[in-house]
Amino acid sequence: MKITTAEEALSVIKSGNNVFVHSAAMTPGALLKSFTKNCSVKDISLIHIHTEGDADYITDASSPYTLYSCFVGANVRKAINENERANYIPVFLSEIYQVLQSGSHKVDVAMLKVSPPDVHGYCSLGTSVDVSVAAIEAAKHVIVEINPNVPRVHGDGFIHVNQIDFGVESNEPMFTVPSRILSDEEKQIGKHVAALIEDGSTLQMGIGGIPDAVLAQLGNHKDLGVHTEMFSDGLLPLVEKGVITGKYKKVLPGKIVSCFSIGSKKLYDFIDNNPAMEFKEASFTNDTAIIRKNPKVIAINSAIEIDLTGQVCADTIGTYQYSGVGGQMDFIRGASLSQGGKPIIALSSCTRKGESKIAPLLKSGAGVTTTRAHVHWVVTEFGAVNLFGKDLVERAKLLTSIAHPNHREMLIRAASERYHQNGF
């Protein structure tokens, strides 16, 4: 590996290349800034899951690049919905590696952020192993931003200096997510979900208020394990209390298994060189066949809206692309096949504008992230219901029972008309 300037490192990118950009907290900000300002080549396609920080590479009107995003983060959301050069690829997180290694989006150049090499020449990919290993394997050239703030993480996320063409030194702080105060609705949802979780369960959770609210209710549980695609700060108190042991997991027992993480500096310090952590590729963490091997898998995922049949939309608002399908289906299916597992969709009953998230029909143009046949438990602040094995009328009744009281009459009326049952 040659340590050089960003300009020289970026010289390996040629017109027509597909360039992979490292994900989440590992977004190589210094390289991206130089790339946006100084790269003169044309017909470049950028491919990533989601990045953090400024996204001038696609939000700047003068940017000549085309973006193909496999998950829509806040920094590219407007561009995805309004810019003809920004595109979204609907794909499960477990299968993104195939996109990167074959077909029209096969990676030519991988652009990453890594830790400095150790005495053996290995750099860590830090908190985002996810699909970056697949990108490295496919790439003809690898350029990296070497940053001493990157935690060294146990697992699959290592790259040797011999695999790197150019390294550019930087010292930018890691991207962090500020803590937030849980709402009353989130706290109540957390209580309902926690009541479904047995000792010895294996958890999958995301980031945000509802997962943190659930984790906050698990302080008296015992021997919980973690096999998840990502985790954040809400997990730390349970580790400190000894609630997280992984004792009963079948896949990597005793280890906290994840493919990426994002949160506070405290979280990154916890992850750094911690043998209890095992960061694996998303093709492993999100493989349904692997997930189901663990006992009592609890998959906690959220939604934008759900209709009265149980169809879940978690990535669009009507036709507006808000996020991505991610790994929801990977874990919903894995949990449902796990012995004693429970796939859970947890959402507040209303939007900030007061609209019901439980609706007679999904909005026009909305995508179905999780089908009604895959949905089991649905939780709002008003309770928890299990739709598995229920017919359409039963589902409508159950979902109406956990909708906001202000909207139940509307839902009852809609269901009565749909199913021709007076007095529904």
C-alpha positions in Angstrom: 0.0 0.0 0.0 1.3 3.4 -1.0 0.4 6.3 1.3 -0.4 9.3 -0.9 -2.7 12.2 -1.7 -6.4 11.8 -2.4 -5.8 13.0 -5.9 -3.3 10.2 -6.7 -5.5 7.6 -5.0 -8.5 8.6 -7.0 -6.5 8.3 -10.2 -7.2 4.6 -10.3 -10.9 5.4 -11.1 -11.4 5.4 -14.9 -14.4 6.5 -17.0 -17.1 3.9 -17.0 -16.1 2.4 -13.6 -18.5 1.2 -10.9 -17.2 2.6 -7.5 -18.3 1.1 -4.2 -18.5 3.5 -1.2 -18.1 2.1 2.3 -21.2 2.3 4.5 -22.7 4.2 7.5 -20.2 5.3 10.1 -17.4 4.1 7.9 -18.2 6.5 5.0 -14.9 7.7 3.7 -15.7 11.4 3.9 -12.3 12.9 3.0 -12.0 10.7 -0.1 -15.6 11.5 -1.2 -15.1 15.2 -0.8 -11.9 15.1 -3.0 -13.7 12.8 -5.4 -16.6 15.2 -5.8 -14.3 18.3 -6.3 -11.4 16.9 -8.3 -12.3 13.7 -10.2 -12.6 14.6 -13.9 -13.5 11.2 -15.3 -17.0 10.6 -16.7 -19.7 8.0 -16.6 -19.0 6.9 -13.1 -21.5 4.9 -11.1 -21.4 5.0 -7.3 -22.8 2.1 -5.4 -23.5 1.9 -1.7 -25.9 0.8 1.0 -26.2 4.1 2.8 -23.7 6.8 3.7 -23.5 9.4 6.4 -22.5 13.0 6.2 -22.8 15.3 3.1 -23.6 13.6 -0.1 -22.4 16.3 -2.5 -21.4 13.5 -4.9 -25.1 13.3 -5.9 -26.9 16.3 -4.3 -24.7 18.9 -6.0 -26.4 19.8 -9.3 -23.0 19.9 -11.1 -22.0 16.4 -10.0 -21.5 14.2 -13.1 -21.9 10.9 -11.3 -24.8 8.4 -11.2 -25.8 6.9 -7.9 -27.2 3.4 -7.3 -28.2 3.1 -3.7 -29.3 -0.2 -2.1 -30.7 1.6 0.9 -31.9 5.2 0.9 -30.5 7.3 3.8 -31.6 10.8 4.7 -28.6 12.4 2.9 -29.7 11.1 -0.5 -33.4 10.8 -0.1 -34.3 14.0 -1.9 -32.0 13.1 -4.8 -33.3 9.6 -5.1 -36.9 10.9 -5.5 -36.1 14.0 -7.7 -32.8 13.4 -9.5 -32.7 11.4 -12.7 -29.1 10.4 -11.9 -29.9 8.9 -8.5 -31.5 5.4 -8.4 -32.6 2.9 -5.8 -32.1 -0.8 -6.1 -34.7 -2.9 -4.1 -32.7 -5.8 -2.8 -32.4 -7.7 0.5 -29.4 -6.9 2.5 -28.5 -10.6 2.4 -28.2 -10.5 -1.4 -26.5 -7.2 -2.1 -23.2 -9.1 -2.4 -24.5 -10.6 -5.6 -25.2 -7.2 -7.0 -21.6 -6.1 -6.3 -20.0 -9.2 -7.7 -21.9 -9.7 -11.0 -23.9 -8.0 -13.7 -24.0 -4.3 -14.6 -23.2 -3.1 -11.1 -20.1 -5.3 -10.6 -17.6 -3.2 -8.6 -14.4 -1.9 -10.3 -13.1 0.2 -7.5 -13.7 -0.1 -3.7 -13.5 3.2 -1.7 -13.2 2.4 2.0 -12.4 3.8 5.5 -10.1 1.6 7.6 -8.0 1.5 10.7 -4.2 1.8 10.5 -2.6 -1.6 9.8 -1.4 -3.7 12.8 2.0 -5.2 13.0 0.9 -8.0 10.7 -0.3 -5.5 8.0 -4.0 -5.9 8.6 -6.4 -3.0 8.6 -9.8 -3.2 10.1 -13.0 -2.3 8.2 -14.3 -1.0 11.4 -18.0 -0.9 12.2 -19.3 -1.7 8.7 -18.3 -5.2 7.4 -21.8 -5.7 5.9 -21.1 -5.9 2.1 -17.7 -4.3 2.0 -15.8 -7.6 1.9 -17.8 -8.6 -1.2 -16.9 -5.3 -2.8 -13.2 -5.8 -2.0 -13.3 -9.3 -3.5 -14.9 -8.0 -6.7 -12.8 -4.8 -7.1 -9.9 -4.4 -9.5 -8.6 -1.6 -7.3 -9.0 -0.7 -3.6 -8.3 2.8 -2.2 -8.7 3.5 1.5 -8.9 6.4 3.9 -6.7 5.4 6.9 -8.1 6.8 10.1 -6.9 6.1 13.7 -10.4 6.7 15.1 -11.7 3.6 13.4 -12.2 0.8 15.9 -10.5 -2.6 15.3 -13.3 -5.1 15.1 -13.1 -8.9 15.5 -14.7 -11.0 12.8 -14.5 -11.0 9.0 -13.6 -7.3 8.5 -9.9 -7.3 7.8 -8.0 -6.3 4.7 -4.2 -6.7 4.3 -2.1 -3.8 3.0 -1.2 -6.0 0.0 -4.8 -5.8 -1.1 -4.8 -2.0 -1.1 -3.5 0.2 -4.0 -3.4 3.6 -2.2 -4.0 4.8 1.3 -4.9 8.4 2.2 -4.4 9.5 5.8 -7.2 11.3 7.7 -8.2 12.0 11.2 -11.9 12.9 11.0 -14.0 11.8 14.1 -16.3 8.9 13.6 -19.8 9.7 12.7 -22.0 9.5 15.8 -25.7 9.4 16.4 -27.0 11.7 19.1 -29.0 10.2 21.9 -32.7 11.0 22.0 -35.5 11.0 24.6 -38.0 8.2 24.2 -41.6 9.2 23.6 -44.4 7.8 25.8 -45.7 5.8 22.8 -42.2 4.3 22.3 -42.0 3.4 26.0 -45.4 1.6 25.9 -44.5 -0.2 22.7 -41.2 -1.3 24.4 -43.2 -2.8 27.3 -45.5 -4.7 25.0 -42.6 -6.1 23.0 -40.6 -7.0 26.0 -43.5 -9.0 27.4 -43.1 -11.3 24.3 -39.4 -12.0 24.9 -38.5 -15.0 26.9 -35.2 -15.7 28.7 -32.6 -17.3 26.4 -33.9 -15.5 23.3 -31.8 -14.3 20.5 -32.4 -10.7 19.5 -32.4 -8.8 16.2 -33.0 -5.1 16.5 -32.4 -1.9 14.6 -31.7 1.6 15.5 -34.1 4.2 16.8 -36.6 4.8 19.5 -38.6 1.6 19.4 -35.6 -0.8 19.5 -34.1 1.3 22.3 -37.4 1.3 24.2 -37.6 -2.5 24.0 -34.0 -3.0 25.2 -34.6 -0.6 28.1 -37.3 -3.1 29.3 -35.1 -6.1 29.3 -32.9 -5.5 32.4 -34.4 -8.4 34.4 -34.2 -10.9 31.5 -31.5 -13.6 31.5 -29.1 -15.1 29.0 -30.2 -13.2 26.0 -28.2 -13.5 22.8 -27.6 -11.2 19.9 -27.6 -12.1 16.2 -28.5 -9.0 14.3 -27.7 -7.0 11.2 -26.9 -3.9 13.2 -27.1 -2.5 16.8 -26.6 0.7 18.6 -26.2 2.1 22.1 -29.3 0.6 23.6 -27.6 -2.8 23.8 -24.8 -1.5 26.1 -26.7 -1.4 29.4 -27.8 -5.0 28.9 -24.2 -6.1 28.3 -23.0 -4.2 31.4 -25.8 -5.9 33.5 -24.8 -9.4 32.3 -28.2 -9.9 30.6 -26.5 -10.5 27.2 -24.6 -13.8 27.5 -25.3 -15.6 24.2 -25.4 -18.8 26.3 -28.1 -20.6 24.4 -27.2 -19.5 20.9 -26.4 -22.2 18.4 -24.5 -19.9 16.0 -21.4 -18.4 17.5 -22.5 -18.9 21.1 -21.3 -16.2 23.5 -20.7 -13.8 20.7 -22.5 -10.6 19.8 -23.0 -11.1 16.1 -23.6 -8.2 13.7 -22.6 -6.9 10.3 -22.6 -3.2 11.1 -23.1 -0.8 13.9 -23.7 2.9 14.4 -24.0 5.0 17.5 -21.9 7.0 20.1 -18.2 7.2 20.8 -19.0 5.0 23.8 -20.3 2.3 21.5 -17.3 2.5 19.3 -15.0 2.2 22.3 -16.9 -0.8 23.4 -16.6 -2.5 20.0 -12.9 -1.7 19.7 -10.7 -4.8 20.0 -13.5 -6.6 21.9 -13.4 -10.4 21.5 -17.0 -10.6 22.5 -17.9 -9.0 19.1 -18.1 -10.9 15.9 -18.7 -8.7 12.8 -19.7 -10.9 9.9 -20.7 -10.3 6.3 -24.4 -9.5 5.7 -24.6 -12.7 3.6 -24.0 -14.5 6.9 -25.8 -12.4 9.5 -28.9 -12.1 7.3 -29.0 -15.7 5.9 -32.3 -17.1 6.9 -30.8 -20.6 7.1 -28.3 -19.4 9.7 -30.7 -17.1 11.6 -33.2 -20.0 12.2 -30.6 -22.2 13.8 -30.7 -19.9 16.9 -33.4 -20.5 19.5 -36.3 -18.1 20.2 -35.2 -15.5 17.6 -36.9 -12.2 18.3 -36.9 -10.0 15.2 -38.0 -6.5 16.0 -38.7 -4.4 12.9 -40.7 -1.3 12.2 -43.1 -0.1 9.5 -44.4 3.0 7.9 -47.9 1.6 7.5 -49.7 -1.7 7.6 -53.0 -2.5 6.0 -55.9 -4.5 7.5 -54.7 -7.7 5.8 -51.3 -7.5 7.3 -49.3 -6.2 4.4 -46.4 -4.1 5.7 -44.8 -1.1 4.0 -41.6 -0.2 5.6 -39.6 1.7 2.9 -41.9 4.0 1.0 -44.5 6.7 1.6 -46.8 6.0 -1.3 -44.5 6.3 -4.3 -41.9 8.3 -2.3 -38.8 6.2 -1.6 -38.0 6.7 2.0 -35.5 4.0 3.0 -35.1 0.5 1.6 -36.2 -3.1 2.1 -32.9 -3.8 4.0 -32.9 -6.9 6.1 -36.5 -6.9 7.4 -37.6 -9.9 5.4 -34.4 -11.8 6.1 -35.1 -11.7 9.8 -38.9 -11.9 9.7 -38.5 -15.2 7.9 -35.6 -16.4 10.0 -37.4 -15.7 13.2 -40.6 -17.4 12.1 -38.6 -20.5 11.3 -36.6 -20.4 14.5 -37.7 -22.8 17.3 -39.9 -20.6 19.6 -39.1 -17.5 17.5 -41.3 -14.4 17.1 -41.1 -12.0 14.2 -42.4 -8.6 15.4 -43.5 -5.5 13.5 -43.6 -2.7 16.0 -44.9 0.8 15.1 -46.7 3.7 16.7 -50.4 3.8 15.9 -50.3 7.3 14.3 -48.0 9.5 12.2 -46.8 12.8 13.5 -49.7 14.3 11.6 -52.2 12.1 13.4 -52.9 9.8 10.5 -53.4 6.1 11.3 -50.5 3.8 10.4 -53.0 0.9 10.4 -54.9 1.6 7.2 -57.7 0.0 5.2 -55.3 0.0 2.2 -51.7 0.9 1.7 -51.1 4.2 0.1 -51.3 4.3 -3.7 -47.9 3.2 -5.1 -46.6 1.9 -1.7 -44.2 -1.0 -1.8 -44.9 -4.2 0.2 -41.8 -4.8 2.2 -43.2 -7.8 4.1 -46.1 -9.8 2.8 -49.2 -10.6 4.9 -48.2 -14.3 4.8 -44.9 -13.5 6.6 -46.3 -11.2 9.3 -46.9 -12.7 12.8 -46.8 -10.2 15.7 -47.8 -6.6 15.3 -47.3 -4.2 18.2 -48.4 -0.6 18.8 -48.7 1.4 22.0 -52.2 -0.1 22.4 -51.2 -3.8 22.5 -49.8 -6.8 20.7 -51.6 -9.2 18.3 -50.6 -12.3 16.5 -51.8 -12.5 12.9 -50.3 -15.9 12.1 -52.9 -18.4 10.9 -55.7 -15.8 11.1 -58.1 -15.2 8.2 -58.7 -11.8 6.7 -61.6 -10.9 8.9 -59.8 -12.0 12.1 -56.8 -10.0 11.0 -58.8 -6.8 10.5 -60.4 -7.2 13.9 -57.1 -7.7 15.6 -55.4 -4.8 13.9 -58.3 -2.5 14.6 -58.0 -3.4 18.3 -54.5 -2.0 18.5 -55.1 1.1 16.3 -55.5 4.5 17.8 -59.1 4.8 19.3 -59.6 7.9 17.1 -59.4 5.8 14.0 -61.0 2.5 15.0 -64.5 3.5 13.8 -63.1 4.3 10.3 -61.3 1.0 10.2 -64.3 -1.0 11.3 -66.4 0.7 8.6 -63.8 0.0 5.9 -63.5 -3.7 7.0 -67.3 -4.1 7.1 -67.6 -2.8 3.5 -64.7 -5.0 2.3 -65.8 -8.2 3.9 -69.6 -7.7 3.7 -70.1 -8.2 7.4 -72.5 -5.8 9.0 -71.7 -5.0 12.6 -68.0 -5.9 12.1 
